[in-house]
């Protein structure tokens, strides 16, 4: 669950080194649903157990499935939201290093966990939150995942100079130019970043993801295009980041991915579109 204070900041937990999942990462407050409990009952119980906060009116936001890189399996997440007048002084931390209200625009400076990537766009874009705190103007991106003959996917290791998610692994792609069609932008970005000019018809739209980028404070539209290529690493000219290489699927899931990568990579690898392109 996500509690929101009067500033629009979000109550988050910094997990410690002993946490069984996502140690040393910033995460949503919550935990497992016990046998016989509803999701809502578990949310109330977990909130009280971890923070001693009771009596808040939780609104169900969404149910989400996401890949946990630590345990190597999917988690089902029931997400709840509450607007409050609480402060850090009202919260008792019973689990992790600290549980405090965090400015969502600073989350990129923290070691964030994957459940935040799935939860933040849904919370910050929820009508309850938007009505009180507004919503920043979104940006648009065109991104690409290419599949080679061995079923590997092309990923970019970003460097320390990247304005979004530095030092993480992500997709080729970037900002769309004003008025640019997402598909045209995807072809342009691949060529600019790798030197590869893809033939028309290579790319197909897979999905458009909503990604919260703390750097901008906005929930942005990321248009993902996918395609099969007969290329190897030797054909790729890395013009941005540390390296752009084809990566085995199992390794790709467990890399330190960008926020877009966290949403896009497992979703694509689990899809019929990937199986078709990879011949599996």
C-alpha positions in Angstrom: 0.0 0.0 0.0 1.1 3.6 -0.6 0.2 6.3 1.9 0.5 9.9 0.6 1.2 12.9 2.8 0.0 16.5 2.4 2.9 17.2 0.1 2.2 14.4 -2.3 5.1 12.4 -1.0 4.8 8.6 -0.7 5.4 6.3 2.3 8.2 3.9 1.3 10.3 1.4 3.1 14.1 1.0 2.9 14.7 -2.7 3.3 17.8 -3.9 5.1 20.4 -6.5 4.2 18.4 -9.3 6.0 15.3 -8.9 3.8 14.6 -12.2 2.0 13.5 -10.4 -1.1 15.0 -7.1 -2.5 17.5 -6.5 0.3 18.9 -3.0 0.6 16.3 -1.6 -1.8 13.4 1.0 -1.4 10.1 -0.7 -1.7 6.4 -0.4 -1.1 5.1 -1.1 2.4 3.4 -4.5 2.6 3.8 -8.2 2.6 2.4 -11.6 1.9 -1.3 -12.4 2.0 -2.0 -15.1 4.6 -4.3 -18.1 4.1 -8.0 -17.1 4.4 -7.2 -13.4 4.1 -8.5 -11.1 1.4 -6.1 -8.7 -0.2 -7.7 -5.8 1.6 -7.5 -7.5 5.0 -3.8 -8.3 4.4 -3.1 -4.6 3.5 -4.6 -3.3 6.7 -2.7 -5.9 8.8 0.6 -5.4 7.1 0.3 -1.6 7.5 -0.3 -2.0 11.2 2.4 -4.5 11.7 5.1 -2.6 9.8 4.2 1.0 10.8 1.6 1.0 13.6 -0.6 3.1 11.3 -4.3 2.2 11.6 -7.7 3.7 10.7 -6.8 4.9 7.2 -9.2 4.5 4.3 -7.4 2.4 1.7 -8.5 2.6 -1.9 -7.8 -0.3 -4.2 -5.8 0.8 -7.2 -5.0 -2.2 -9.2 -3.7 -5.8 -9.2 -0.3 -6.3 -10.9 1.9 -9.2 -11.8 5.6 -8.6 -11.9 8.9 -10.5 -12.2 10.9 -10.7 -9.0 14.6 -10.9 -9.9 15.6 -12.2 -6.5 13.4 -15.2 -6.4 13.1 -15.7 -10.2 9.4 -15.9 -10.3 6.3 -13.7 -10.8 4.6 -11.9 -7.8 1.0 -10.9 -7.7 0.6 -7.5 -6.2 -2.6 -5.9 -4.9 -2.0 -2.2 -4.7 -3.8 0.2 -2.3 -3.6 4.0 -1.9 -4.6 6.4 0.9 -4.3 10.2 1.1 -3.4 11.2 4.7 -2.3 14.0 7.0 0.4 11.8 8.5 4.1 12.7 8.9 7.2 10.7 9.5 6.6 11.2 13.3 3.4 9.2 13.0 5.1 6.2 11.6 6.9 3.5 13.6 9.3 1.5 11.6 9.0 -2.2 12.6 10.7 -3.6 9.5 13.7 -2.5 7.4 16.0 0.4 8.0 13.4 3.1 7.8 9.8 3.8 6.6 9.4 7.5 5.6 7.7 9.8 3.2 9.7 10.2 0.0 9.4 12.9 -2.7 8.6 10.8 -5.8 10.8 13.1 -7.9 13.9 11.9 -6.0 13.3 8.1 -6.3 15.9 7.8 -9.1 18.5 8.8 -6.5 17.6 5.8 -4.4 18.2 2.1 -4.9 14.6 1.3 -6.0 13.0 -2.1 -6.1 10.9 -3.5 -9.0 7.6 -3.2 -7.3 8.0 0.6 -7.2 8.3 0.6 -11.0 4.9 -1.1 -11.3 3.3 0.7 -8.5 4.3 4.4 -9.1 2.6 5.0 -12.4 -0.6 3.5 -11.1 -0.5 5.5 -7.8 0.7 8.9 -9.3 -1.7 8.5 -12.2 -4.7 7.5 -10.1 -7.6 10.0 -10.1 -7.4 10.3 -6.3 -3.8 11.4 -6.5 -4.2 13.5 -9.6 -7.2 15.4 -8.3 -5.2 16.8 -5.4 -1.6 17.0 -6.7 -2.0 17.2 -10.5 -0.1 15.4 -13.2 3.1 16.5 -15.0 3.0 16.8 -18.8 4.1 13.4 -20.2 7.0 12.7 -22.6 6.9 10.1 -25.4 9.6 7.5 -26.2 10.2 5.1 -29.0 12.0 1.9 -27.9 13.1 -1.3 -29.6 13.8 -4.9 -28.7 15.5 -6.9 -31.4 15.7 -10.7 -31.4 18.6 -12.6 -33.0 18.7 -16.1 -34.5 19.5 -17.6 -31.1 16.6 -15.9 -29.3 18.7 -13.3 -27.6 17.5 -9.8 -27.2 19.5 -6.6 -27.9 20.0 -4.5 -24.7 22.1 -1.4 -24.0 24.2 -0.9 -20.9 23.8 2.7 -20.1 26.7 4.7 -18.7 27.0 7.2 -15.8 26.1 10.1 -18.0 22.6 8.9 -19.0 20.0 11.4 -17.9 17.5 8.5 -17.1 18.5 5.4 -15.2 22.3 5.7 -15.5 24.5 2.6 -15.0 21.5 0.3 -15.8 20.6 -2.0 -18.7 17.8 -0.9 -21.0 16.3 -0.8 -24.4 17.6 1.0 -27.5 15.5 4.1 -28.1 14.8 7.5 -26.8 12.7 10.6 -26.9 10.3 11.1 -29.8 10.8 14.4 -31.7 7.8 16.8 -31.7 5.1 15.4 -34.0 7.1 12.3 -34.7 5.3 9.0 -35.3 6.4 6.4 -32.7 7.3 3.8 -35.3 9.4 6.2 -37.3 11.1 7.3 -34.1 11.9 3.7 -33.2 13.6 3.1 -36.5 15.5 6.4 -36.2 16.7 5.7 -32.6 18.0 2.3 -33.5 20.1 3.7 -36.4 21.4 6.6 -34.2 22.4 4.3 -31.4 23.7 1.2 -33.2 24.4 2.3 -36.8 21.9 -0.4 -38.0 19.4 0.8 -40.6 16.5 -1.7 -40.3 14.4 -2.5 -43.4 10.9 -1.2 -43.4 8.5 -3.8 -42.0 11.1 -5.2 -39.6 9.5 -3.6 -36.5 6.1 -4.3 -35.1 4.4 -2.6 -32.2 4.3 -4.7 -29.1 2.9 -2.6 -26.3 2.8 1.0 -25.0 3.9 1.2 -21.4 3.3 3.9 -18.8 6.6 4.6 -17.0 7.1 7.0 -14.2 10.4 8.9 -14.7 11.4 10.6 -11.5 13.9 12.8 -13.4 10.9 14.5 -15.1 8.3 13.8 -12.4 6.0 12.6 -15.2 4.3 9.4 -16.3 5.5 8.9 -19.8 4.4 6.9 -22.8 7.0 4.3 -24.0 6.1 2.8 -27.3 7.9 -0.6 -27.7 8.5 -2.1 -31.1 10.0 -5.6 -31.6 11.5 -7.4 -34.6 13.7 -10.4 -35.7 17.1 -9.7 -37.2 20.0 -11.7 -38.6 22.6 -9.7 -36.8 25.4 -10.4 -34.3 27.2 -8.3 -31.8 29.8 -7.6 -34.5 27.2 -5.8 -36.6 26.4 -3.4 -33.8 28.2 0.0 -33.5 27.7 1.1 -29.9 27.2 4.9 -30.2 25.6 5.4 -26.8 26.3 3.9 -23.4 28.9 1.3 -22.5 27.8 -1.5 -24.7 24.9 -2.7 -26.9 24.8 -6.5 -27.1 22.5 -9.5 -27.6 21.7 -11.0 -24.2 20.4 -14.5 -23.3 16.7 -14.3 -22.0 17.4 -15.7 -18.5 20.3 -13.3 -18.0 18.2 -10.4 -19.4 15.5 -10.9 -16.8 18.0 -10.6 -13.9 20.1 -7.6 -15.1 19.9 -4.3 -13.2 17.3 -3.0 -15.6 16.0 0.5 -16.2 12.4 1.4 -15.2 11.3 0.8 -18.8 13.3 -2.4 -18.9 11.7 -3.7 -15.7 8.3 -3.4 -17.4 9.2 -4.4 -20.9 11.8 -7.2 -20.8 9.8 -9.8 -18.8 6.6 -8.9 -20.5 8.1 -9.4 -23.9 10.0 -12.6 -23.0 6.8 -14.1 -21.7 4.8 -13.2 -24.8 3.7 -15.1 -27.9 5.4 -12.3 -29.9 8.8 -13.3 -28.5 8.2 -17.0 -29.0 7.2 -16.4 -32.6 10.2 -14.1 -33.3 12.6 -16.5 -31.6 11.1 -19.6 -33.3 10.2 -21.3 -30.0 
